[in-house]
């Protein structure tokens, strides 16, 4: 069974994903149920506060920080300094490789999301959602797939 993840991403990194300049999402903690082929909705955090699109998980790796950097430096859309600052205090990092990136025809802003799905709170980092919630978000975003 696949999981559907609503993942909070900062605006500058979300833009890089949709511009194809970032093909791996970095995390300090692995979403425990997430696996290859799962769908991830991209919630762009403040000031945007909207779901902008989705991607499928191509692969997930967990490696010591130095090894992770070697594998993702040209795919992560961040500098070496930013990478090391982000992982400061941890020994290993997570890389979620993206495929089938799709931008909604219209972003689903938080107000519209709350009207249709009051139980769905935007995640600090991530949260799992149901098939029904996914369908509603896709409908709101003008997504036919």
Backbone as a ProteinNet text record, in pm:
[ID]
protein_1_A
[PRIMARY]
XXXXXXXXXXXXXXXXXXXXXXXXXXXXXXXXXXXXXXXXXXXXXXXXXXXXXXXXXXXXXXXXXXXXXXXXXXXXXXXXXXXXXXXXXXXXXXXXXXXXXXXXXXXXXXXXXXXXXXXXXXXXXXXXXXXXXXXXXXXXXXXXX
[TERTIARY]
83.2	0	87.1	48.3	130.8	82.8	179.1	151.7	143.1	67.2	59.9	106.8	211.2	274	249.4	213.7	206.2	332.6	421.9	554.7	570.2	611.5	632.7	771.9	777.9	904.3	908.4	1022.9	1038.4	1023.3	970.1	942.7	1061.3	1180.8	1296.2	1332	1310.8	1342.1	1231	1106.8	994.4	1009.9	1048.9	1069.3	1175.6	1283.6	1390.3	1340.8	1253.6	1196.6	1116.3	1026	941	1018.4	1134.5	1221.2	1320.2	1310.9	1399.5	1545.5	1569	1704.5	1732.4	1634.5	1647.7	1573.8	1648	1586.4	1600.4	1644	1648.5	1608.2	1519.6	1476.1	1552.5	1613.6	1694.2	1613.8	1631	1562.4	1657.2	1634.1	1711.2	1651.7	1520.8	1448.8	1372.3	1378.9	1307.1	1160.1	1069.1	927.8	913.9	872.6	886.1	812.6	699.7	623.8	656.6	732.6	758.9	850.4	812.2	894.3	890.3	972.7	982	844.1	811.8	684	571.3	589.9	485.5	470.4	351.9	321.4	344.3	405.5	430.4	369.9	280.8	226.9	319.8	345.2	436.7	357	364.2	306	417.3	400.4	501.6	470.5	567.6	548.4	540.9	529.2	512.9	622.5	590.5	464.6	361.8	398.3	306.1	185.2	209.6	105.7	4.5	55.4	-31.3	32.2	-53.7	-6.2	10.9	131.8	164.1	170.9	188.4	201.7	245.2	306.9	343.5	465.3	516.6	617.3	603.5	666	672.9	813.8	823.3	952.5	1023	1139.9	1220	1304	1362.7	1453.7	1474.2	1506.7	1538	1669.5	1760.9	1888	1909.3	1980.1	2020.7	2169.2	2249.3	2394.8	2458	2583.1	2659.1	2667.8	2670.5	2660.6	2759.2	2885.9	2986.7	2954.5	2912.4	2876.5	2750.1	2654.8	2531	2561.8	2647.4	2682.5	2742.9	2832.6	2895.1	2789.7	2684.1	2580.5	2480.1	2459	2351.6	2397.7	2527.6	2572	2523.1	2510.2	2463.6	2313.1	2242.5	2098.5	2013.8	2077.8	2003.6	1965.1	2025.9	1990.2	2033.4	2137.3	2188.5	2341	2397.6	2543.6	2594.8	2722.6	2789.7	2769.5	2782.3	2767.9	2626.2	2527.4	2387.8	2359.5	2412.7	2397.2	2452.7	2575.5	2636.9	2570.1	2523.7	2448	2320.7	2250.2	2124.2	2144.6	2251.3	2275.4	2361.7	2392.6	2475.9	2413.6	2495.8	2448.6	2392.5	2389.1	2342.1	2454.3	2449.3	2552.5	2511.1	2379.6	2331.2	2221.2	2202.3	2098.5	2020	1903.6	1811.8	1805.9	1808.4	1788.2	1670.3	1567.4	1450.2	1460.6	1485.5	1501.2	1363.5	1346.7	1216.8	1205.8	1085.5	1054.2	909.7	872.4	734	684.6	761.4	724.8	610.6	508.2	389	345.1	330.3	281.7	133.5	54.2	-89.8	-114.4	-225.3	-258.6	-290.6	-339.6	-356.8	-320.8	-236	-200.2	-324.5	-323.3	-434.2	-391.3	-438.6	-396.3	-462.4	-402.3	-443.8	-590.5	-640.3	-781.2	-875.8	-850.4	-935.2	-923.7	-803.3	-779.5	-858	-855.3	-926.1	-1077.7	-1129	-1273.3	-1321.3	-1247.9	-1288.7	-1245.3	-1131.9	-1077	-1032.9	-1127	-1090.9	-1001.4	-1008.1	-927.3	-781.4	-752	-616.6	-535.1	-443.3	-357.1	-226.2	-175	-47.2	63.2	152.7	254.7	370.3	426.8	551.5	662	663.7	760.9	686.2	608.9	529.1	413	314.9	204.4	150	93.4	31.5	-113.5	-163	-302	-370.6	-502.4	-581.5	-603.7	-649.7	-684.1	-792	-889.5	-999.2	-945	-855.9	-796.1	-713.5	-641.5	-562.6	-651.8	-762.2	-853.9	-906.8	-942.6	-993.9	-886.9	-764.8	-656	-630.9	-626.9	-604.8	-717.4	-842.1	-956	-942.6	-907.4	-890.3	-777.6	-675.4	-559.2	-573.3	-690.1	-711.8	-627.4	-601.6	-514.2	-599	-579.8	-661.7	-594.6	-467.7	-403.8	-387.6
-119.2	0	124.7	224.4	344.4	449.5	531.3	642.8	769.9	866.3	998.2	1097.3	1169.6	1259.6	1404.6	1487.1	1631.3	1686.4	1741	1780.4	1931.8	1990.9	2135.1	2168	2257.8	2296.7	2448.7	2506.3	2652.3	2698.9	2821.3	2871	2865.2	2903.1	2905.4	2765	2663.4	2526.2	2467.8	2502.5	2457.1	2511.1	2637.3	2697.7	2619.5	2583.9	2506.8	2369	2307.9	2178.1	2193.7	2292.5	2310.4	2361.9	2424.4	2468.7	2360.1	2242.3	2127.3	2152.9	2243.7	2270.4	2197.6	2124.3	2049.4	1917.6	1807.4	1677.1	1583.7	1639.4	1563.1	1655.2	1606	1681.1	1624.6	1713.1	1671.8	1682.9	1584	1582.6	1531.9	1577.7	1528.8	1398.6	1383.2	1265.2	1203.9	1073.2	1004.9	987.2	1031	998.8	846.2	789.3	645.3	554.9	597.5	511.1	534.1	638.1	677	575.9	540.8	448	484.8	417.2	438.9	426.7	522.3	519.8	595.4	633.7	707.7	849.7	904.8	1040.4	1138.9	1252.4	1358.4	1487.7	1548.5	1680.2	1785.1	1890.4	1996.2	2112.8	2127.2	2242.6	2345.5	2460.2	2565.4	2652.7	2658.8	2727.7	2879.2	2948.1	3093.5	3164.3	3267.2	3340.7	3284.8	3183.2	3129.8	3059.8	2964.3	2888.6	2826.8	2739.5	2674.8	2544.5	2453.2	2331.7	2365.5	2346.9	2387.3	2272.5	2149.7	2037.5	1912.2	1822.3	1692.7	1635.8	1528.6	1446.8	1304.3	1213.1	1074.8	1050.4	960.4	925.8	827.1	866.3	780.5	684.7	738.6	661.5	739	668.3	733.2	675.1	764.5	717.4	779.3	706.1	756.6	727.3	833.7	817.9	914.7	883.1	981.6	1111.7	1223	1355.5	1375.2	1344	1365.2	1282.6	1157	1070.9	1120.8	1168.5	1221.6	1340.4	1431.3	1549.6	1508.8	1410.1	1364.5	1318.6	1257	1204.3	1310.4	1415.5	1510.6	1652	1679	1818.4	1888.3	1814.9	1877.2	1860.5	1804.8	1778.7	1847.8	1899	1947.9	2095.1	2169.3	2311.1	2398.3	2353	2433.2	2430.6	2523.9	2531.4	2433.8	2406.9	2321.7	2376.9	2508.1	2571.4	2552	2574.4	2558	2412.1	2320.5	2176.9	2141.5	2182.9	2148.4	2219	2341.3	2410.2	2332.7	2288.2	2216.1	2087.2	2015.9	1886.9	1895.7	2016.2	2031.5	1956.3	1877.1	1802.4	1664.9	1628.2	1493.9	1419.1	1289.4	1207.6	1162.1	1139.8	1093.6	1186.3	1181.8	1262.2	1178.3	1228.4	1160.3	1238.4	1166.9	1225.6	1157	1234.3	1180.2	1226.5	1133.2	1165.8	1174.5	1275.5	1307.8	1262	1225	1198.9	1241.4	1254.4	1290	1412.4	1518.7	1644.1	1708.6	1748.6	1805.6	1930.8	2041.2	2165	2180.2	2209	2229.3	2351	2349.9	2465.7	2587	2561.9	2671.4	2621.4	2696.2	2656	2651.7	2561.8	2550.3	2620.7	2745.3	2822.1	2770.6	2806.5	2754.9	2784.6	2902.2	2935.8	2839.9	2815	2722.3	2580.9	2543.5	2411.1	2392.7	2493.3	2486	2482.7	2551.2	2549.9	2410	2344.4	2212.8	2098.1	2115.7	2009.7	2068.5	2104.6	2169.5	2083.4	1951.3	1861.4	1854.1	1905.8	1897	2020.4	2001.2	2110.6	2106.7	2223	2222	2171.5	2091.1	2031.1	2125.7	2106.3	2175	2116.6	1986.4	1916.2	1830.8	1732.6	1649.7	1587.3	1537.7	1460.2	1371.3	1260.8	1170.2	1211.9	1193.7	1227.1	1106.2	1110.7	1000	1017.9	912	918.9	1024.5	1030.5	1127.1	1270.9	1296.8	1430.1	1463.1	1364.9	1384.7	1424.6	1353	1383.1	1526.1	1567.1	1702.2	1808.2	1786.3	1881.5	1889.6	1773.4	1772.7	1844.1	1820.6	1889.8	2041.2	2083.9	2227.8	2287.4	2206.6	2254	2240.4	2194.4	2179.7	2069.3	1966.3	1857.4	1739.9	1697.6	1588.6	1452.6	1451.3	1320.7	1278.5
0	0	0	-82.3	-85.3	12.1	49.8	139	56.6	107.4	44.9	150.3	117.6	212.9	172.4	269	248.7	313.9	231.7	276.9	269.2	378.8	383.6	331.4	231.7	168.7	159.3	189.8	181	36.3	18.8	-116.7	-212.8	-165.1	-257.1	-306.3	-224.4	-265.6	-351.5	-321.6	-404.5	-547.1	-558.6	-691	-768.3	-700.4	-765.8	-809.6	-731.1	-769.9	-898.8	-902.3	-1019.6	-1141.4	-1119.1	-1228.7	-1270.2	-1208.3	-1234.1	-1196.1	-1101.7	-1052.9	-921.2	-873.3	-747.8	-767.7	-762	-786.3	-665.9	-553	-429.7	-314.9	-230.5	-112.1	7	83.6	198.3	326.6	413.1	541.5	649	770.1	885.5	938.5	920.7	968.9	851.7	842.2	734.3	771	681.8	703.7	704.7	816.9	840.1	742.6	689.4	598.5	450.9	422	283.5	214.4	89.4	12.3	-136.2	-211.5	-354.8	-420.6	-508	-579.6	-511.2	-383.8	-311.9	-367.3	-348.3	-392.8	-279.1	-314	-216.5	-269.9	-190.6	-224.1	-165.3	-242.3	-199	-142.4	-8.5	59.5	73.8	8.4	14.3	135.6	226.1	353.7	337.2	448.5	454.1	374.7	300.1	295.6	197	118	16.7	79	168.1	237.8	141.7	52.8	-46.4	-94.5	-142.2	-207.5	-354.9	-405.5	-542.1	-641.4	-592.4	-685	-613.5	-690.3	-633.9	-705.4	-646.6	-712.2	-660.8	-732.9	-686.6	-634.5	-538.1	-479.8	-572.3	-620.3	-706.1	-621.6	-514.9	-430.3	-300.4	-193.6	-66.1	-16.1	22	77.6	215.5	298.9	429.3	441.2	455.3	455.2	553.9	593.3	671.2	590.9	661	598.1	482.5	501.8	395.7	271.5	291.1	177.7	108.7	187.9	130.9	40.9	88.4	8.4	-125.1	-124	-249.1	-349	-299.6	-388.4	-434.9	-355	-387.1	-422.4	-416.7	-429.8	-556.2	-666.6	-791.7	-813.5	-712.9	-727.1	-620.1	-514.1	-397.5	-405.2	-494.8	-508.8	-391.9	-318.1	-206.6	-206	-135	-124.9	-19.7	-25.1	73.4	213.6	230	361.7	416.5	333.1	374.5	411.1	331.5	357.1	495.1	522.7	651.2	769.2	747.5	853.6	886.7	782.2	800.3	879.7	850.3	915	1040.6	1085.3	1205.2	1323.2	1390.3	1506.1	1474.1	1346.9	1310.3	1239.1	1246.7	1181.8	1042.1	1024.7	895	843.4	712.6	649.7	550.9	514.9	423.4	292.3	182.9	50.7	-15.7	-48.9	-117.7	-263.6	-352.8	-494.2	-559.6	-644.7	-702.2	-847.4	-886.1	-1027.1	-1050.5	-1176.2	-1213.1	-1135.3	-1142.8	-1075.6	-1154.1	-1081.5	-1146.3	-1070.2	-1142.9	-1080.8	-1111.9	-1009.1	-1028.8	-1117.6	-1189.8	-1272.8	-1185.7	-1065.2	-968.5	-828.4	-757.2	-620.7	-531.5	-435	-340.4	-211.9	-195.6	-79.1	48.2	159.3	289.1	320.1	282.6	310	238.3	109.8	33.2	88.6	126.6	183.2	312.7	397.6	526.8	510	406.2	381.4	343.8	255.9	205.3	296.3	360.9	446	580.3	665.9	792.5	882.1	863.6	946.7	902.3	783.3	728.1	766.7	857.9	904.1	825.6	785.4	714.1	806.9	753.2	839	871.1	990.1	1025.4	937.6	926	843.1	738.8	788.1	698.1	774.2	697.9	753.9	642.7	682.7	585.9	565.9	441.8	413.3	350	346.1	291.4	141.3	76.1	-66.1	-90.6	-0.8	-13.8	-5.9	88.2	100.6	-24	-75.2	-196.8	-313.3	-330.7	-441.1	-429.3	-309.2	-287.2	-320.5	-276.1	-303.3	-453.5	-520.9	-666	-739.9	-697.9	-759.3	-742.8	-622	-595.4	-678.1	-705.6	-781.9	-931.9	-976.6	-1120	-1181.2	-1101.2	-1144.9	-1192.1	-1314.6	-1368.7	-1352	-1306.4	-1292	-1147.9
[MASK]
+++++++++++++++++++++++++++++++++++++++++++++++++++++++++++++++++++++++++++++++++++++++++++++++++++++++++++++++++++++++++++++++++++++++++++++++++

